């Protein structure tokens, strides 16, 4: 029969050590390394017997404890100077110091976690509601552009391109769209018919579609060649105006 | 005076969990701040009446209208659902470290806790309780984490100053839960 015990009750080797220290009723500032190492290893062995997976962190701590224990067992070297000069030895530093500091720090965070848990449970008793939907009342706001850098704009643009890429269907069929030039020529003449006023060049290009634009342009050139329309531009870069040339050319 | 209390109550109702700041109330009521504080105080007192089910709380610098905690049982009966799940011990510990040490990297958090904290971090990120606040200098440019305003709301804190101060005297009460486990554990071992 296999026993499955949850190791989840401990949040790691530090948590386990704190527990052992409390269990052994010893002062956290004066840990008996030999004793705690033994207790710790006992626990690890028990876990092993229960066929629990032991996280590597627990084994690292075991190694640290053993190292500390052996270091404390080593005899301190005799001072080299027999006259009794005061020489500070590295070994005078308590090897437990670092571990004690870590344990104390961890314990404090553990207490804060406990405090947060209480707060969370209390907060769950208060119910609130999502804000009422007032979007219908909102006035269109001016877009604030302060604090926006060039990089923000670039990032937004890249994001947009990426979104477009995602929106693209995975498979597409490209269909050739055929607009006969003759048809466009008739359309243009119809647009001009019975108008004494010229129409601006831009007004002929109604759809932002490449085929449509090209065919319209070719149709216009064709109409000019046939002298069905006249195009006038008064000054450089000014709008080109398209005049109906003659009623005789009503139909092509 | 009564009238202004009604206005504040209505504003709090409409803003729901988003809450209203003192500045917003001051602007809408067009009154000096001390005056608005007085109105809020009076409304709080009026709501203390046992015949009322709502109360005002102050969370993350905003006033919220919430149900009194005595109402929780009845609300749960109405929606026929248990309370939402609370955060795990690992997530709470990780959050505690971030709240005190922010901006802090994953490595620093793991150093304090002595265990891997990747999963806890991703849980906290997905719940919006922490966010990336920058990158560490030096090799690797590790992500630095900090808590969000949602952190304050989740735990009902007015500000980070409300977090308990670290004391030198260690309190033993938090260890009880683990002790219970350990006794059971030893029993199990003995039975083997």
HADDOCK unambig.tbl for C-alpha pairs under 7 A between the chains (distance, minus, plus):
assign (segid A and resid 9 and name CA) (segid B and resid 178 and name CA) 6.12 0.50 0.50
assign (segid A and resid 9 and name CA) (segid B and resid 181 and name CA) 6.86 0.50 0.50
assign (segid A and resid 11 and name CA) (segid B and resid 90 and name CA) 6.64 0.50 0.50
assign (segid A and resid 12 and name CA) (segid B and resid 114 and name CA) 6.26 0.50 0.50
assign (segid A and resid 12 and name CA) (segid B and resid 115 and name CA) 5.73 0.50 0.50
assign (segid A and resid 13 and name CA) (segid B and resid 114 and name CA) 6.60 0.50 0.50
assign (segid A and resid 14 and name CA) (segid B and resid 114 and name CA) 6.24 0.50 0.50
assign (segid A and resid 57 and name CA) (segid B and resid 115 and name CA) 6.28 0.50 0.50
assign (segid A and resid 102 and name CA) (segid B and resid 112 and name CA) 6.87 0.50 0.50
assign (segid A and resid 106 and name CA) (segid B and resid 112 and name CA) 5.96 0.50 0.50
assign (segid A and resid 106 and name CA) (segid B and resid 113 and name CA) 6.22 0.50 0.50
assign (segid A and resid 108 and name CA) (segid B and resid 166 and name CA) 6.63 0.50 0.50
assign (segid A and resid 109 and name CA) (segid B and resid 93 and name CA) 6.37 0.50 0.50
assign (segid A and resid 109 and name CA) (segid B and resid 96 and name CA) 5.91 0.50 0.50
assign (segid A and resid 109 and name CA) (segid B and resid 97 and name CA) 6.25 0.50 0.50
assign (segid A and resid 110 and name CA) (segid B and resid 93 and name CA) 6.02 0.50 0.50
assign (segid A and resid 111 and name CA) (segid B and resid 174 and name CA) 6.32 0.50 0.50
assign (segid A and resid 112 and name CA) (segid B and resid 96 and name CA) 6.01 0.50 0.50
assign (segid A and resid 113 and name CA) (segid B and resid 92 and name CA) 5.05 0.50 0.50
assign (segid A and resid 113 and name CA) (segid B and resid 93 and name CA) 5.00 0.50 0.50
assign (segid A and resid 113 and name CA) (segid B and resid 96 and name CA) 5.65 0.50 0.50
assign (segid A and resid 114 and name CA) (segid B and resid 174 and name CA) 6.67 0.50 0.50
assign (segid A and resid 116 and name CA) (segid B and resid 155 and name CA) 6.79 0.50 0.50
assign (segid A and resid 119 and name CA) (segid B and resid 155 and name CA) 5.31 0.50 0.50
assign (segid A and resid 119 and name CA) (segid B and resid 156 and name CA) 6.96 0.50 0.50
assign (segid A and resid 120 and name CA) (segid B and resid 154 and name CA) 6.61 0.50 0.50
assign (segid A and resid 120 and name CA) (segid B and resid 155 and name CA) 4.82 0.50 0.50
assign (segid A and resid 123 and name CA) (segid B and resid 155 and name CA) 6.03 0.50 0.50
assign (segid A and resid 123 and name CA) (segid B and resid 156 and name CA) 5.91 0.50 0.50
assign (segid A and resid 125 and name CA) (segid B and resid 69 and name CA) 4.92 0.50 0.50
assign (segid A and resid 125 and name CA) (segid B and resid 72 and name CA) 5.41 0.50 0.50
assign (segid A and resid 126 and name CA) (segid B and resid 66 and name CA) 5.81 0.50 0.50
assign (segid A and resid 126 and name CA) (segid B and resid 67 and name CA) 5.40 0.50 0.50
assign (segid A and resid 126 and name CA) (segid B and resid 68 and name CA) 6.10 0.50 0.50
assign (segid A and resid 126 and name CA) (segid B and resid 69 and name CA) 5.38 0.50 0.50
assign (segid A and resid 126 and name CA) (segid B and resid 72 and name CA) 6.94 0.50 0.50
assign (segid A and resid 127 and name CA) (segid B and resid 66 and name CA) 5.45 0.50 0.50
assign (segid A and resid 127 and name CA) (segid B and resid 67 and name CA) 5.21 0.50 0.50
assign (segid A and resid 128 and name CA) (segid B and resid 16 and name CA) 6.19 0.50 0.50
assign (segid A and resid 128 and name CA) (segid B and resid 17 and name CA) 5.64 0.50 0.50
assign (segid A and resid 128 and name CA) (segid B and resid 65 and name CA) 6.82 0.50 0.50
assign (segid A and resid 128 and name CA) (segid B and resid 66 and name CA) 4.84 0.50 0.50
assign (segid A and resid 128 and name CA) (segid B and resid 67 and name CA) 6.57 0.50 0.50
assign (segid A and resid 129 and name CA) (segid B and resid 16 and name CA) 4.99 0.50 0.50
assign (segid A and resid 129 and name CA) (segid B and resid 17 and name CA) 5.54 0.50 0.50
assign (segid A and resid 130 and name CA) (segid B and resid 16 and name CA) 5.23 0.50 0.50
assign (segid A and resid 130 and name CA) (segid B and resid 17 and name CA) 5.41 0.50 0.50
assign (segid A and resid 131 and name CA) (segid B and resid 14 and name CA) 5.69 0.50 0.50
assign (segid A and resid 131 and name CA) (segid B and resid 15 and name CA) 4.43 0.50 0.50
assign (segid A and resid 131 and name CA) (segid B and resid 16 and name CA) 4.28 0.50 0.50
assign (segid A and resid 131 and name CA) (segid B and resid 17 and name CA) 6.07 0.50 0.50
assign (segid A and resid 131 and name CA) (segid B and resid 18 and name CA) 6.26 0.50 0.50
assign (segid A and resid 132 and name CA) (segid B and resid 14 and name CA) 5.10 0.50 0.50
assign (segid A and resid 132 and name CA) (segid B and resid 15 and name CA) 6.25 0.50 0.50
assign (segid A and resid 132 and name CA) (segid B and resid 16 and name CA) 6.98 0.50 0.50
